[in-house]
C-alpha cells in the first residue's frame, strides 16, 4: 500500500522515492540495514573499478569478518580480519595465533619493515595508554607519549610521568626537565644501584650531600687502565701506587710514595688535628707488629705540649713548654 522501491535514471531507491545513489536505502524509523545471507557459505559486498576491487566478506565457521583487496595486479589478501571473539588482525588472518595476552589487535608484516604510526599536530601530544578504569588516572595508569612541542618522550607509571627523554638526549628519572645526560631525582629510595647478579652499591644522597654506599660489608675499589688503584675498607684507604696531593707524585724514587703540594713559590704543608688531651704521631715502621710499628717517630702530646723524637722505639729527645 506504499511505495517500497523506486527506479529512476539515478538509481534504485528502497524507501526513498528520489534516490541520489545507484542504491539508496531509507527507513523512516529505526535502523536502516542491508542484510546479505550466504547461508552456509560466504557473504560479501564488493566495490571497485574493473579488475581492482575492495571486498567486505563474512564467512561461516570460524565466523570471520574481513576487508580484502581483490585485483588482477595482486593476489587476494585480507587487509583486516576480525573474529567472533573480537580479535582483530591487520595483515594476518589469524590474530589468535599470537600471544593470548596481547592478541586483541595484531599487526603483521610478512616481509620488510612493519609498524604503527600515531600522527598528531606539531603542538600536541601522541600517546599510547594502558587503562584499568574510566575516571581520573585510571584512564592512563601506564603509557608512552611523545610531546611534539618540545620533542620529548615520556613513560607513565602509576598514573604519572616517571621517565623523560628530551630532545637533547638527556634522560630524566623522577624529573620531567633533566639538565644532565642522566638525572635521577627520588626522595624515597636510594637513587642509582648497580651490580652483577645483585645490587652491590648505590649512588644516593646523605643529608644534603651526594654519597656512595655499598651493600653489606663490601670494599669500594677504583680502577684505572684496568689496574687496581684504590681500595676503601671500613674507612681505611689503600692506594696501589704513589699518591700526589696538589700535584703528581714527583720526587726521588723511594721518597715519592706521598707527595704534597706543588713545586715553586707556593707554600705547602700538612695539618694534623687532635683533641687537647691527645697525642699526634708520625711513625716510621719496619714490621707490622709490636715496636716495629714505630721504630722511629715524631710525636706531639697536646696535654703537656711536648714534642718528642723516638729512635729505635725509645724517646731520644723531647721538648716541653
KOLFIFI-910696 format. One record per residue: residue in one letter; x, y, z of N, C-alpha, C in turn. Coordinates in steps of 0.05 Angstrom, whole numbers, padded with zeros to 5 digits, always signed. Layout:
REM residues N
aXYZXYZXYZ...
//
This chain:
REM residues 321
x+00016-00024+00000+00000+00000+00000+00017+00025+00000x+00044+00022+00001+00061+00045+00000+00084+00039-00019x+00098+00059-00028+00120+00056-00047+00143+00043-00031x+00153+00020-00040+00175+00007-00028+00201+00010-00044x+00198+00010-00070+00222+00013-00087+00215+00031-00110x+00235+00048-00117+00232+00067-00139+00256+00066-00157x+00252+00062-00183+00274+00063-00203+00274+00090-00216x+00297+00102-00217+00300+00127-00232+00325+00125-00249x+00331+00146-00264+00355+00146-00280+00380+00148-00262x+00377+00156-00237+00399+00158-00219+00405+00131-00206x+00384+00117-00199+00389+00091-00186+00364+00079-00174x+00368+00061-00156+00345+00047-00143+00342+00057-00115x+00318+00066-00109+00312+00075-00082+00294+00056-00068x+00302+00047-00044+00285+00029-00028+00278+00045-00003x+00252+00052-00002+00243+00070+00019+00249+00099+00013x+00261+00104-00010+00268+00131-00019+00258+00135-00048x+00241+00155-00052+00229+00159-00078+00246+00175-00097x+00267+00188-00086+00285+00203-00103+00313+00196-00097x+00322+00173-00106+00349+00163-00099+00370+00181-00110x+00391+00186-00092+00414+00201-00101+00438+00184-00108x+00435+00158-00104+00457+00139-00109+00447+00116-00125x+00465+00099-00135+00457+00076-00150+00439+00058-00134x+00445+00055-00108+00427+00042-00089+00424+00060-00065x+00399+00069-00060+00394+00087-00038+00373+00075-00020x+00382+00070+00006+00364+00057+00025+00355+00078+00046x+00330+00077+00053+00319+00096+00073+00297+00082+00089x+00299+00085+00115+00278+00075+00132+00268+00097+00150x+00242+00102+00150+00231+00125+00164+00235+00125+00194x+00238+00101+00205+00244+00099+00234+00261+00075+00239x+00276+00076+00261+00293+00053+00268+00318+00053+00251x+00333+00031+00252+00358+00028+00237+00353+00020+00209x+00370+00029+00191+00369+00021+00163+00390-00001+00160x+00382-00024+00150+00400-00047+00148+00400-00059+00120x+00423-00069+00112+00425-00085+00088+00435-00112+00096x+00420-00133+00092+00427-00159+00101+00432-00177+00078x+00457-00188+00077+00465-00207+00056+00470-00234+00070x+00455-00254+00064+00457-00280+00077+00467-00301+00057x+00492-00310+00063+00503-00331+00046+00498-00359+00055x+00478-00363+00073+00472-00389+00084+00497-00401+00096x+00506-00423+00087+00529-00437+00099+00555-00429+00085x+00555-00412+00066+00579-00404+00052+00588-00376+00061x+00596-00360+00042+00606-00333+00048+00587-00312+00038x+00587-00290+00052+00572-00266+00043+00592-00244+00038x+00589-00229+00017+00608-00208+00011+00595-00185-00003x+00608-00162+00001+00600-00138-00013+00625-00127-00026x+00625-00125-00053+00648-00117-00068+00644-00090-00081x+00665-00074-00079+00664-00047-00091+00691-00042-00105x+00690-00031-00128+00715-00026-00142+00711-00016-00170x+00733-00019-00185+00733-00010-00213+00747-00031-00230x+00732-00042-00248+00743-00062-00266+00755-00085-00250x+00782-00089-00254+00796-00112-00242+00807-00106-00214x+00802-00082-00204+00812-00075-00177+00788-00070-00159x+00786-00086-00138+00762-00085-00121+00769-00087-00091x+00753-00075-00075+00753-00079-00046+00729-00096-00039x+00733-00114-00021+00711-00133-00014+00709-00135+00016x+00684-00132+00026+00678-00137+00054+00665-00164+00055x+00676-00182+00070+00667-00210+00069+00663-00222+00096x+00643-00238+00099+00639-00254+00124+00639-00283+00116x+00647-00300+00134+00649-00329+00128+00636-00345+00150x+00629-00369+00144+00619-00387+00164+00642-00395+00183x+00638-00415+00200+00659-00422+00220+00687-00421+00206x+00706-00407+00219+00705-00396+00246+00694-00368+00248x+00675-00360+00231+00660-00336+00233+00678-00311+00233x+00692-00307+00211+00710-00285+00208+00696-00263+00192x+00704-00239+00198+00697-00215+00182+00723-00204+00171x+00723-00197+00145+00748-00187+00134+00743-00166+00113x+00764-00149+00110+00764-00129+00089+00787-00138+00071x+00781-00143+00045+00800-00154+00027+00805-00136+00003x+00829-00140-00009+00834-00127-00035+00834-00150-00055x+00818-00147-00076+00816-00167-00097+00823-00153-00124x+00845-00161-00136+00853-00148-00161+00871-00166-00177x+00871-00161-00204+00889-00177-00221+00918-00169-00218x+00923-00145-00205+00951-00136-00201+00963-00146-00175x+00947-00160-00159+00957-00170-00133+00940-00194-00125x+00952-00213-00110+00936-00236-00101+00916-00227-00080x+00896-00244-00076+00875-00239-00056+00889-00237-00029x+00884-00216-00014+00896-00213+00012+00876-00201+00031x+00875-00211+00056+00858-00200+00076+00873-00177+00090x+00863-00153+00087+00877-00129+00098+00870-00128+00128x+00845-00131+00135+00836-00131+00163+00818-00155+00167x+00823-00169+00189+00807-00193+00196+00798-00190+00225x+00773-00196+00230+00762-00197+00257+00747-00223+00262x+00750-00235+00286+00736-00260+00291+00713-00255+00311x+00699-00275+00317+00675-00273+00334+00681-00264+00362x+00706-00268+00371+00715-00261+00398+00724-00232+00400x+00725-00218+00377+00733-00190+00377+00763-00186+00371x+00778-00208+00365+00806-00205+00358+00808-00194+00330x+00826-00174+00326+00829-00161+00300+00857-00165+00291x+00860-00173+00266+00886-00176+00254+00889-00157+00230x+00911-00143+00228+00918-00127+00205+00942-00139+00192x+00938-00150+00168+00960-00164+00154+00961-00193+00162x+00943-00203+00178+00942-00231+00186+00913-00241+00188x+00908-00265+00179+00881-00277+00182+00877-00289+00209x+00898-00293+00224+00896-00309+00249+00909-00294+00272x+00897-00273+00282+00909-00258+00305+00911-00275+00330x+00894-00296+00333+00895-00312+00357+00918-00332+00357x+00934-00333+00335+00958-00349+00335+00980-00338+00352x+00977-00312+00359+00998-00298+00374+00992-00300+00404x+01010-00288+00420+01007-00290+00449+00979-00282+00458x+00967-00299+00474+00939-00296+00481+00934-00271+00499x+00955-00262+00512+00953-00238+00528+00955-00212+00513x+00960-00214+00487+00963-00189+00471+00954-00194+00442x+00932-00209+00438+00923-00214+00411+00896-00201+00404x+00888-00181+00420+00864-00166+00414+00867-00152+00387x+00891-00141+00383+00898-00128+00358+00927-00136+00351x+00930-00149+00328+00956-00158+00318+00961-00146+00291x+00984-00132+00288+00992-00120+00263+01016-00136+00253x+01013-00147+00229+01033-00165+00217+01043-00155+00191x+01069-00157+00186+01081-00151+00160+01097-00175+00152x+01089-00189+00132+01102-00215+00125+01131-00211+00117x+01138-00190+00104+01165-00184+00096+01171-00155+00097x+01196-00147+00101+01202-00119+00103+01195-00108+00130x+01197-00082+00133+01191-00069+00158+01161-00066+00163x+01153-00064+00188+01125-00060+00195+01123-00042+00219x+01100-00031+00224+01097-00013+00247+01070+00001+00247x+01067+00017+00268+01043+00034+00272+01051+00062+00276x+01039+00081+00262+01046+00109+00265+01022+00124+00279x+01029+00140+00299+01009+00157+00312+01016+00186+00304x+00999+00199+00289+01005+00225+00277+00988+00246+00291x+01001+00267+00302+00986+00289+00314+00999+00315+00305x+00986+00337+00312+00996+00364+00304+01022+00370+00319x+01037+00390+00308+01063+00397+00319+01061+00409+00347x+01038+00418+00356+01035+00430+00382+01019+00412+00401x+01016+00386+00395+01001+00368+00412+01018+00343+00419x+01005+00324+00432+01018+00300+00441+01005+00275+00430x+01021+00256+00422+01011+00230+00414+01017+00210+00436x+00999+00191+00442+01003+00174+00465+00991+00146+00460x+01002+00127+00475+00990+00100+00478+00988+00095+00508x+00964+00092+00518+00959+00089+00547+00948+00062+00554x+00954+00054+00579+00944+00028+00590+00925+00036+00613x+00900+00030+00610+00879+00039+00629+00868+00015+00644x+00857+00020+00668+00843+00000+00683+00816+00011+00693x+00808+00034+00684+00783+00046+00691+00777+00070+00673x+00755+00084+00680+00746+00105+00662+00746+00133+00676x+00757+00134+00700+00757+00160+00714+00785+00167+00724x+00792+00193+00724+00817+00202+00734+00841+00188+00721x+00861+00182+00737+00885+00170+00726+00882+00140+00719x+00858+00129+00725+00852+00102+00716+00854+00100+00686x+00849+00122+00672+00849+00122+00643+00878+00121+00632x+00898+00127+00648+00925+00127+00638+00945+00117+00660x+00939+00095+00672+00957+00084+00693+00985+00079+00683x+00988+00071+00659+01014+00067+00646+01012+00077+00618x+01035+00083+00606+01035+00092+00579+01061+00102+00569x+01061+00109+00543+01083+00122+00530+01072+00145+00513x+01085+00168+00514+01074+00191+00499+01097+00207+00487x+01091+00222+00466+01110+00240+00453+01098+00268+00451x+01112+00287+00462+01103+00315+00461+01118+00329+00438x+01104+00337+00417+01117+00348+00394+01127+00377+00399x+01114+00391+00417+01122+00419+00421+01150+00422+00431x+01160+00402+00447+01188+00404+00457+01204+00378+00450x+01192+00361+00433+01205+00337+00423+01216+00320+00447x+01198+00313+00465+01206+00296+00488+01189+00271+00489x+01201+00249+00498+01188+00224+00500+01184+00218+00530x+01160+00209+00538+01155+00204+00566+01144+00176+00571x+01150+00165+00594+01139+00139+00603+01122+00144+00628x+01098+00133+00628+01080+00136+00650+01077+00110+00666x+01078+00113+00693+01073+00090+00711+01059+00100+00735x+01038+00085+00744+01023+00093+00767+01008+00119+00763x+01002+00126+00738+00986+00149+00732+01001+00175+00730x+01028+00175+00730+01044+00199+00727+01069+00193+00712x+01081+00214+00700+01105+00211+00684+01129+00205+00703x+01142+00183+00697+01165+00175+00714+01192+00179+00699x+01192+00177+00672+01216+00179+00657+01212+00198+00633x+01232+00216+00628+01230+00234+00606+01257+00234+00591x+01255+00232+00564+01279+00234+00547+01274+00258+00530x+01291+00279+00533+01286+00304+00519+01300+00305+00492x+01296+00327+00478+01306+00329+00450+01336+00329+00449x+01350+00335+00471+01379+00335+00472+01391+00309+00480x+01374+00289+00484+01384+00262+00492+01389+00260+00522x+01379+00279+00538+01382+00278+00567+01359+00261+00579x+01366+00243+00596+01347+00224+00608+01341+00232+00637x+01316+00237+00643+01308+00244+00670+01290+00223+00682x+01298+00213+00705+01282+00194+00721+01272+00208+00746x+01247+00212+00748+01236+00227+00771+01236+00257+00765x+01243+00266+00742+01242+00294+00734+01234+00296+00705x+01218+00316+00698+01209+00320+00671+01227+00339+00656x+01246+00351+00669+01264+00371+00657+01293+00365+00664x+01305+00344+00654+01332+00337+00661+01352+00358+00650x+01372+00364+00666+01393+00383+00658+01419+00369+00651x+01421+00343+00656+01445+00328+00652+01439+00303+00635x+01460+00290+00625+01457+00267+00609+01439+00246+00623x+01444+00242+00649+01427+00225+00665+01421+00239+00691x+01396+00244+00697+01389+00258+00722+01368+00242+00737x+01373+00234+00761+01355+00217+00777+01347+00232+00802x+01321+00236+00805+01310+00250+00829+01290+00231+00842x+01296+00225+00868+01278+00208+00883+01282+00212+00912x+01262+00221+00926+01264+00228+00954+01259+00204+00972x+01251+00181+00961+01244+00158+00977+01265+00136+00977x+01277+00131+00954+01295+00108+00951+01323+00117+00945x+01343+00099+00950+01370+00104+00940+01368+00107+00910x+01381+00127+00899+01376+00134+00872+01385+00114+00851x+01411+00107+00850+01421+00090+00829+01435+00066+00842x+01427+00042+00836+01440+00018+00846+01450+00002+00822x+01473-00012+00826+01483-00029+00805+01498-00053+00816x+01502-00073+00799+01515-00097+00807+01514-00117+00785x+01524-00141+00790+01523-00163+00771+01497-00178+00774x+01498-00200+00791+01473-00215+00796+01455-00202+00816x+01466-00183+00832+01450-00168+00852+01464-00141+00856x+01449-00122+00868+01459-00095+00873+01481-00096+00894x+01504-00083+00889+01526-00082+00908+01532-00053+00917x+01522-00033+00903+01528-00006+00911+01506+00014+00902x+01505+00037+00915+01486+00058+00908+01499+00085+00906x+01489+00101+00887+01494+00129+00887+01470+00142+00898x+01472+00158+00919+01449+00168+00933+01455+00196+00946x+01439+00203+00965+01443+00229+00979+01442+00223+01009x+01462+00234+01023+01463+00231+01052+01461+00259+01064x+01438+00265+01076+01432+00292+01084+01430+00310+01060x+01446+00331+01058+01446+00348+01035+01469+00342+01017x+01484+00321+01022+01509+00315+01007+01505+00291+00989x+01519+00290+00966+01519+00266+00949+01535+00245+00963x+01528+00220+00959+01541+00198+00974+01541+00173+00957x+01562+00156+00962+01563+00129+00951+01563+00109+00974x+01545+00089+00972+01543+00069+00993+01545+00041+00981x+01557+00023+00997+01558-00005+00989+01536-00021+01003x+01530-00045+00993+01511-00063+01006+01527-00082+01023x+01521-00082+01049+01536-00100+01067+01565-00092+01071x+01581-00111+01079+01609-00105+01086+01627-00109+01061x+01624-00090+01042+01639-00091+01017+01659-00068+01016x+01680-00073+01001+01700-00052+00997+01692-00035+00972x+01702-00011+00972+01699+00006+00948+01726+00006+00934x+01727-00001+00909+01752-00003+00894+01750+00015+00869x+01773+00026+00862+01775+00043+00838+01797+00032+00820x+01791+00031+00794+01810+00021+00775+01816+00043+00754x+01841+00042+00744+01848+00059+00721+01866+00043+00703x+01861+00045+00677+01876+00028+00657+01875-00001+00665x+01851-00009+00675+01846-00037+00682+01863-00047+00705x+01875-00029+00721+01891-00036+00744+01880-00024+00769x+01880-00040+00791+01870-00030+00816+01887-00007+00827x+01874+00015+00834+01888+00039+00843+01882+00046+00872x+01857+00040+00881+01850+00049+00908+01829+00030+00919x+01832+00022+00944+01813+00006+00958+01805+00020+00984x+01779+00023+00989+01769+00035+01014+01754+00014+01029x+01763+00008+01054+01752-00013+01070+01748-00003+01099x+01723-00001+01108+01717+00008+01135+01731+00034+01142x+01732+00053+01124+01743+00079+01130+01773+00081+01124x+01786+00059+01117+01815+00059+01111+01818+00059+01081x+01837+00075+01070+01842+00076+01042+01869+00065+01036x+01871+00046+01016+01896+00035+01008+01901+00041+00979x+01923+00055+00973+01930+00062+00946+01949+00042+00935x+01945+00034+00910+01963+00014+00898+01988+00027+00887x+01989+00053+00884+02013+00066+00874+02020+00091+00890x+02038+00107+00879+02045+00132+00892+02022+00152+00891x+02021+00170+00911+01999+00188+00914+02009+00217+00913x+01997+00233+00897+02003+00262+00897+01979+00278+00905x+01983+00297+00924+01962+00316+00932+01971+00344+00924x+01957+00355+00905+01964+00382+00895+01982+00380+00870x+01993+00356+00865+02009+00352+00841+02012+00322+00837x+02025+00314+00815+02031+00286+00812+02053+00278+00832x+02055+00252+00839+02074+00244+00860+02103+00245+00850x+02114+00270+00847+02141+00273+00838+02160+00271+00862x+02186+00268+00857+02206+00266+00878+02225+00243+00872x+02245+00240+00890+02264+00218+00886+02251+00191+00890x+02258+00171+00874+02247+00144+00877+02252+00135+00906x+02231+00124+00918+02233+00115+00946+02224+00135+00966x+02221+00161+00957+02211+00182+00975+02186+00196+00965x+02176+00185+00942+02153+00198+00930+02128+00182+00932x+02126+00164+00952+02101+00149+00956+02078+00168+00961x+02084+00190+00976+02065+00211+00981+02078+00238+00976x+02068+00253+00957+02079+00280+00951+02057+00300+00954x+02062+00321+00970+02042+00341+00976+02051+00368+00968x+02033+00383+00954+02040+00410+00946+02050+00411+00917x+02057+00435+00908+02067+00439+00882+02095+00453+00883x+02112+00446+00864+02138+00458+00863+02136+00488+00855x+02153+00505+00867+02152+00533+00861+02151+00550+00886x+02139+00573+00884+02139+00592+00906+02114+00589+00924x+02096+00571+00918+02072+00568+00933+02078+00552+00959x+02069+00563+00982+02074+00550+01008+02057+00524+01009x+02067+00505+01024+02052+00480+01027+02057+00468+01055x+02044+00447+01061+02047+00434+01087+02026+00414+01093x+02028+00402+01117+02008+00383+01127+01998+00392+01154x+01972+00392+01158+01960+00400+01183+01948+00375+01196x+01956+00369+01221+01946+00346+01236+01930+00357+01260x+01906+00346+01264+01889+00355+01285+01883+00332+01305x+01882+00340+01331+01875+00321+01352+01863+00336+01375x+01851+00321+01394+01839+00334+01417+01860+00345+01436x+01853+00363+01453+01872+00377+01471+01885+00358+01491x+01874+00334+01495+01886+00315+01514+01898+00291+01499x+01902+00294+01473+01912+00271+01457+01940+00277+01446x+01951+00256+01433+01978+00257+01422+01978+00251+01392x+01994+00266+01377+01997+00261+01348+02023+00245+01344x+02023+00228+01324+02047+00212+01317+02052+00213+01287x+02077+00216+01280+02086+00210+01253+02107+00188+01256x+02099+00163+01247+02115+00140+01254+02129+00128+01230x+02153+00115+01236+02168+00102+01215+02171+00073+01224x+02158+00055+01210+02157+00027+01218+02172+00009+01199x+02179-00015+01208+02191-00035+01190+02179-00063+01193x+02163-00067+01214+02150-00092+01219+02122-00086+01228x+02102-00101+01218+02074-00096+01226+02066-00109+01252x+02083-00106+01273+02076-00117+01299+02094-00103+01320x+02084-00102+01344+02100-00092+01367+02112-00065+01361x+02137-00061+01370+02151-00035+01367+02159-00030+01338x+02155-00051+01321+02162-00048+01293+02145-00027+01279x+02121-00021+01291+02104+00000+01280+02117+00028+01283x+02133+00032+01304+02144+00059+01310+02173+00058+01317x+02190+00045+01300+02219+00044+01305+02230+00072+01307x+02219+00090+01290+02225+00118+01292+02199+00133+01291x+02198+00157+01305+02173+00171+01306+02178+00200+01315x+02159+00217+01307+02157+00244+01318+02129+00246+01331x+02128+00255+01356+02102+00256+01370+02099+00284+01382x+02074+00291+01386+02067+00315+01400+02044+00310+01419x+02049+00314+01445+02029+00309+01466+02016+00336+01472x+01990+00339+01465+01977+00364+01469+01971+00371+01498x+01968+00351+01515+01962+00357+01543+01986+00369+01558x+02011+00362+01549+02035+00373+01562+02051+00391+01543x+02041+00394+01519+02055+00409+01498+02084+00400+01496x+02087+00374+01492+02114+00362+01490+02118+00351+01462x+02140+00359+01449+02148+00348+01423+02170+00328+01428x+02168+00304+01418+02188+00283+01423+02197+00270+01397x+02222+00261+01397+02234+00246+01376+02240+00218+01386x+02231+00197+01372+02236+00170+01381+02256+00157+01362x+02275+00142+01374+02295+00126+01358+02295+00098+01369x+02292+00079+01351+02290+00050+01359+02269+00046+01380x+02246+00060+01376+02222+00057+01392+02226+00069+01420x+02247+00086+01425+02252+00098+01451+02254+00128+01447x+02243+00144+01466+02245+00173+01464+02275+00181+01467x+02285+00193+01446+02313+00202+01446+02316+00231+01452x+02295+00247+01446+02297+00276+01451+02269+00287+01454x+02264+00305+01473+02238+00317+01476+02241+00346+01484x+02220+00361+01476+02219+00390+01483+02192+00395+01495x+02192+00409+01519+02167+00415+01533+02166+00444+01539x+02141+00455+01538+02137+00483+01546+02142+00503+01523
//
